[in-house]
Amino acid sequence: MGMDKLKLTSSEIGTLWGEYVNGTMTDVVNRYMFSIIEDESIKATFEDAIKTFAKQKKQIVAFIENEGFPVPIGFTESDLNKGTEKLFTDIFCLNYLHIMTLYGLLGHTTSLGVSVREDLRHFYDSCDNDAKRMYHQTIELLLEKGNFQRDPYFYPTENPEFISSQDFTDGFFGKGRRLSAPEIISISFNLKKSIMAKTLSIGFSQVTQSKEVRKFLEDSEKTADGQIQAFSKIMHTDNLPVPMSWETEVTTSRDSPFSDKLMMYHIGFLFQAAQVYHGTGLASAMRTDLVTTYEGIILKNLIVTKKWFDIMVKNKWLEQPPLAPNRKEIAKEK
């Protein structure tokens, strides 16, 4: 039996399904941004991203259809309102593409990690290579525009050292040790993600027509802001720089480029994906104040996600992924 003839496993179908829905969401946003960007070099990068996804989407559809599963609806032209005013600045668009590329890299690698069939492995491998190319492009452009936010610098010590005291975990009241490099990586990463979630929540809440969606977006903005404050406070205590905020990169437009379904799904995606990074941050945290901060943030995110789920289900905006067969029902049918 050839490798390509193997039936796809539940994880393989699950990842294809997720890649399709998340990919079509980002694609709609990318196409909107492409239409409003004035800077030629940023516009060209977006054009590359749109072409790359069009190629991937074709392959995802073929995989799903060949297994006899229905292709999810995901997001389409109908989620994009043409000819609306510009909601974001060019630089925010570029930062958006950079951070969504990071999410893409993580997504493709996860998908590759659960894939058995050869054709699927090669497909995710090529997606990963596309994402890496886009990652280099976005960083180079951000550097060129003087807009890339580097993480703090460290000065090397002469020799490797071992932890020699129980105080290593003590970060309270400024008498504890300074942050370690792995802790800073996670805080910096999580800060940038929260800054984007906050900025999108502001932009989206400004343009939605729905009171319920606006209320949710205002809450998610407050939650993201709380996370930014908590992480910034820890960085400030160690005299480390905090990444810039992007609130000023949202224009005053009240014209919605996107459907409420897309805006809601997008914020939910960011909060759920952030949980992975918060978990990683928690795992690398060895200072008690950091552990407490991460635990608090993870709990708050769960509350936001629950509210999000309720609104999505109520409005019939949440597609059901493929489910395991219900054996009891099948037995009854006989």
C-alpha positions as CSV (number, residue, x, y, z in Angstrom):
1,M,0.0,0.0,0.0
2,G,1.6,3.3,-1.1
3,M,2.2,6.0,1.5
4,D,-0.2,8.4,-0.3
5,K,-3.0,5.8,-0.3
6,L,-3.2,5.7,3.5
7,K,-6.3,7.2,4.9
8,L,-5.7,10.5,6.7
9,T,-5.8,10.2,10.5
10,S,-8.1,12.3,12.7
11,S,-5.1,14.6,13.6
12,E,-4.3,15.0,9.9
13,I,-7.8,16.0,9.0
14,G,-8.0,18.2,12.1
15,T,-4.8,20.2,11.1
16,L,-6.0,20.6,7.5
17,W,-9.3,21.9,8.8
18,G,-7.6,24.3,11.1
19,E,-5.1,25.5,8.5
20,Y,-8.0,26.2,6.1
21,V,-10.1,28.2,8.5
22,N,-7.3,30.2,10.0
23,G,-5.6,30.6,6.6
24,T,-8.8,32.0,5.0
25,M,-9.3,34.4,7.9
26,T,-5.7,35.8,7.6
27,D,-6.1,35.9,3.8
28,V,-9.2,38.2,4.0
29,V,-7.3,40.6,6.3
30,N,-4.2,40.4,4.1
31,R,-6.2,41.3,1.0
32,Y,-7.9,44.2,2.8
33,M,-4.4,45.5,4.0
34,F,-3.0,45.0,0.4
35,S,-5.8,47.3,-0.8
36,I,-5.0,50.2,1.6
37,I,-1.2,50.0,1.9
38,E,0.6,53.0,0.1
39,D,4.2,51.9,0.7
40,E,5.3,49.9,-2.4
41,S,7.7,47.5,-0.6
42,I,5.2,46.6,2.1
43,K,2.5,46.1,-0.6
44,A,4.8,43.7,-2.5
45,T,5.3,41.6,0.6
46,F,1.6,41.4,1.1
47,E,1.1,40.4,-2.6
48,D,3.6,37.5,-2.0
49,A,1.7,36.4,1.1
50,I,-1.6,36.4,-0.8
51,K,-0.2,34.4,-3.7
52,T,1.5,31.9,-1.3
53,F,-1.8,31.3,0.5
54,A,-3.7,30.9,-2.8
55,K,-1.3,28.0,-3.7
56,Q,-1.6,26.4,-0.2
57,K,-5.4,26.7,-0.2
58,K,-5.7,24.8,-3.4
59,Q,-3.7,21.9,-1.9
60,I,-5.6,21.9,1.4
61,V,-8.9,21.7,-0.5
62,A,-7.6,18.8,-2.6
63,F,-6.5,16.9,0.5
64,I,-9.9,17.4,2.3
65,E,-12.0,16.6,-0.8
66,N,-9.9,13.5,-1.7
67,E,-10.9,12.1,1.8
68,G,-14.5,12.8,1.2
69,F,-14.8,15.4,3.9
70,P,-16.7,18.7,3.3
71,V,-14.4,21.7,2.8
72,P,-15.1,24.2,5.7
73,I,-16.6,27.5,4.8
74,G,-13.9,29.5,6.6
75,F,-13.8,33.1,5.4
76,T,-14.6,34.3,2.0
77,E,-15.1,37.5,-0.1
78,S,-18.4,37.9,1.8
79,D,-16.4,38.7,5.0
80,L,-14.7,41.6,3.3
81,N,-16.5,45.0,2.7
82,K,-15.0,46.6,-0.3
83,G,-14.1,50.3,-0.6
84,T,-14.0,51.1,3.1
85,E,-11.8,53.8,4.6
86,K,-8.3,53.0,5.8
87,L,-8.4,51.5,9.3
88,F,-4.7,50.8,9.9
89,T,-1.4,52.5,9.0
90,D,1.1,50.7,6.7
91,I,3.5,50.0,9.6
92,F,0.8,48.3,11.6
93,C,-0.1,46.2,8.6
94,L,3.6,45.1,8.3
95,N,3.8,44.3,12.0
96,Y,0.5,42.3,11.7
97,L,2.0,40.3,8.8
98,H,5.1,39.6,10.9
99,I,3.2,38.4,13.9
100,M,0.7,36.3,11.9
101,T,3.7,34.8,10.1
102,L,5.1,33.7,13.6
103,Y,1.7,32.1,14.3
104,G,1.8,30.4,10.9
105,L,5.3,29.0,11.5
106,L,4.1,27.5,14.8
107,G,0.9,26.2,13.1
108,H,2.7,24.5,10.2
109,T,5.3,22.9,12.4
110,T,2.6,21.5,14.7
111,S,0.7,20.2,11.6
112,L,3.9,18.6,10.4
113,G,4.5,17.0,13.8
114,V,1.2,15.0,13.6
115,S,1.4,14.1,9.9
116,V,2.2,10.6,8.8
117,R,1.4,10.5,5.2
118,E,4.3,11.4,2.9
119,D,2.4,13.8,0.6
120,L,1.0,15.7,3.7
121,R,4.5,15.9,5.3
122,H,5.9,17.4,2.1
123,F,3.0,19.8,1.9
124,Y,3.6,21.2,5.5
125,D,7.3,21.2,4.9
126,S,6.8,23.5,1.9
127,C,4.3,25.7,4.0
128,D,7.0,25.9,6.7
129,N,9.5,27.1,4.1
130,D,7.1,29.7,2.7
131,A,6.5,31.0,6.3
132,K,10.3,31.1,6.9
133,R,10.8,33.1,3.7
134,M,8.0,35.5,4.8
135,Y,9.5,35.7,8.3
136,H,12.8,36.9,6.9
137,Q,11.1,39.3,4.5
138,T,9.0,41.0,7.2
139,I,11.9,41.4,9.6
140,E,14.1,42.8,7.0
141,L,11.4,45.3,6.0
142,L,10.7,46.3,9.6
143,L,14.5,46.8,10.1
144,E,14.7,48.9,6.9
145,K,11.8,51.0,8.1
146,G,13.5,51.4,11.5
147,N,10.5,49.8,13.1
148,F,11.7,46.4,14.3
149,Q,11.7,46.1,18.1
150,R,14.7,44.2,19.2
151,D,14.7,42.3,22.5
152,P,16.9,43.7,25.3
153,Y,20.7,43.3,25.0
154,F,22.7,41.3,27.5
155,Y,26.4,41.7,28.4
156,P,28.3,38.4,28.6
157,T,29.9,37.1,31.7
158,E,33.4,35.5,31.5
159,N,32.5,31.9,32.6
160,P,29.4,29.7,32.7
161,E,27.8,29.6,36.1
162,F,25.6,27.3,38.1
163,I,22.6,28.4,40.3
164,S,24.0,28.6,43.8
165,S,21.2,29.8,45.9
166,Q,17.5,29.1,46.7
167,D,16.9,32.9,46.2
168,F,16.9,32.2,42.4
169,T,13.1,31.8,42.5
170,D,12.6,35.0,44.5
171,G,11.6,38.0,42.4
172,F,9.4,39.9,44.9
173,F,10.0,43.4,46.1
174,G,13.1,44.1,44.1
175,K,15.4,42.1,46.4
176,G,15.3,39.0,44.1
177,R,17.5,38.2,41.1
178,R,17.2,39.9,37.7
179,L,15.3,38.2,34.9
180,S,17.0,35.4,33.0
181,A,17.4,35.3,29.2
182,P,14.7,32.5,28.7
183,E,12.3,34.5,30.9
184,I,12.9,37.7,28.9
185,I,12.4,35.9,25.6
186,S,8.9,34.8,26.7
187,I,7.9,38.1,28.2
188,S,9.0,40.0,25.2
189,F,7.2,37.6,22.8
190,N,4.0,37.7,24.9
191,L,4.1,41.5,25.1
192,K,4.2,41.8,21.3
193,K,1.3,39.4,21.0
194,S,-0.8,41.2,23.6
195,I,0.0,44.6,22.0
196,M,-1.4,43.2,18.7
197,A,-4.5,41.7,20.3
198,K,-5.1,45.1,22.0
199,T,-4.6,47.1,18.8
200,L,-6.9,44.9,16.8
201,S,-9.6,44.9,19.5
202,I,-9.5,48.8,19.4
203,G,-9.8,48.9,15.6
204,F,-12.5,46.3,15.5
205,S,-14.6,47.7,18.3
206,Q,-14.5,51.1,16.5
207,V,-16.1,49.7,13.4
208,T,-18.5,46.9,14.5
209,Q,-22.2,47.7,14.3
210,S,-23.2,45.1,16.9
211,K,-23.5,46.2,20.6
212,E,-22.7,42.7,21.8
213,V,-19.6,42.4,19.6
214,R,-18.4,45.9,20.7
215,K,-18.8,45.0,24.4
216,F,-16.8,41.8,23.9
217,L,-14.1,43.7,22.0
218,E,-13.9,46.4,24.6
219,D,-13.5,43.6,27.3
220,S,-10.8,41.8,25.2
221,E,-9.0,45.2,24.8
222,K,-9.0,45.6,28.6
223,T,-7.8,42.0,29.1
224,A,-4.9,42.5,26.7
225,D,-4.1,45.8,28.3
226,G,-3.9,44.2,31.7
227,Q,-1.4,41.7,30.3
228,I,0.7,44.4,28.8
229,Q,0.7,46.3,32.1
230,A,1.6,43.1,34.1
231,F,4.5,42.2,31.8
232,S,5.7,45.8,31.5
233,K,5.9,46.2,35.2
234,I,8.2,43.2,35.5
235,M,10.4,44.5,32.7
236,H,10.5,48.0,34.2
237,T,11.6,46.7,37.6
238,D,14.7,45.2,35.9
239,N,15.2,48.5,33.9
240,L,14.5,46.7,30.6
241,P,12.9,48.3,27.6
242,V,9.3,47.5,26.8
243,P,8.1,47.2,23.2
244,M,6.1,50.2,21.8
245,S,2.4,50.1,21.7
246,W,0.5,50.4,18.4
247,E,-2.7,52.1,19.4
248,T,-1.8,55.2,17.3
249,E,-1.5,53.0,14.2
250,V,-5.4,52.7,14.1
251,T,-7.1,55.5,12.2
252,T,-10.3,57.1,13.3
253,S,-12.3,55.3,10.6
254,R,-15.7,53.9,11.7
255,D,-16.2,52.1,8.4
256,S,-16.0,48.3,8.9
257,P,-13.8,46.4,6.4
258,F,-14.7,43.0,7.9
259,S,-17.8,41.0,8.9
260,D,-18.4,40.8,12.7
261,K,-17.9,37.0,12.3
262,L,-14.4,37.5,11.1
263,M,-13.5,40.1,13.7
264,M,-14.8,37.9,16.5
265,Y,-13.1,34.8,15.2
266,H,-9.8,36.7,14.8
267,I,-9.7,37.9,18.4
268,G,-10.7,34.5,19.6
269,F,-7.9,33.0,17.6
270,L,-5.3,35.4,19.1
271,F,-6.4,34.7,22.7
272,Q,-6.4,30.9,22.2
273,A,-3.0,30.9,20.4
274,A,-1.6,33.2,23.1
275,Q,-2.4,30.4,25.7
276,V,0.3,28.3,24.0
277,Y,2.9,31.0,24.5
278,H,1.7,31.8,28.0
279,G,2.1,28.1,28.8
280,T,5.6,28.2,27.4
281,G,6.4,31.3,29.4
282,L,5.1,29.7,32.6
283,A,7.3,26.6,31.9
284,S,10.4,28.8,31.5
285,A,9.6,31.0,34.5
286,M,11.6,30.3,37.7
287,R,10.8,33.4,39.6
288,T,7.7,33.3,41.8
289,D,6.3,36.7,40.8
290,L,6.5,35.6,37.1
291,V,4.8,32.3,37.8
292,T,1.9,34.1,39.5
293,T,1.6,36.7,36.7
294,Y,1.4,33.9,34.0
295,E,-1.2,31.9,36.1
296,G,-3.4,35.0,36.4
297,I,-3.1,35.8,32.7
298,I,-4.0,32.2,31.7
299,L,-7.1,32.2,33.9
300,K,-8.3,35.6,32.5
301,N,-7.7,34.4,29.0
302,L,-9.9,31.3,29.7
303,I,-12.7,33.7,30.8
304,V,-12.4,35.7,27.6
305,T,-12.4,32.5,25.5
306,K,-15.6,31.3,27.2
307,K,-17.4,34.6,26.5
308,W,-16.1,34.4,22.9
309,F,-17.4,30.8,22.5
310,D,-20.9,31.8,23.7
311,I,-21.2,34.7,21.3
312,M,-19.8,32.7,18.4
313,V,-22.2,29.8,19.0
314,K,-25.2,32.0,19.6
315,N,-24.6,33.8,16.2
316,K,-23.9,30.5,14.4
317,W,-20.4,31.8,13.5
318,L,-18.4,28.7,14.7
319,E,-18.0,25.9,12.3
320,Q,-17.9,22.4,13.8
321,P,-14.6,20.6,13.1
322,P,-14.8,16.9,12.1
323,L,-15.8,14.8,15.1
324,A,-15.1,11.2,16.2
325,P,-17.8,8.8,15.1
326,N,-20.7,8.4,17.7
327,R,-20.5,4.6,18.2
328,K,-23.7,4.5,20.3
329,E,-25.7,6.2,17.6
330,I,-24.3,3.9,14.9
331,A,-25.3,0.8,17.0
332,K,-28.8,2.2,17.4
333,E,-29.3,2.6,13.7
334,K,-29.2,-1.1,13.2
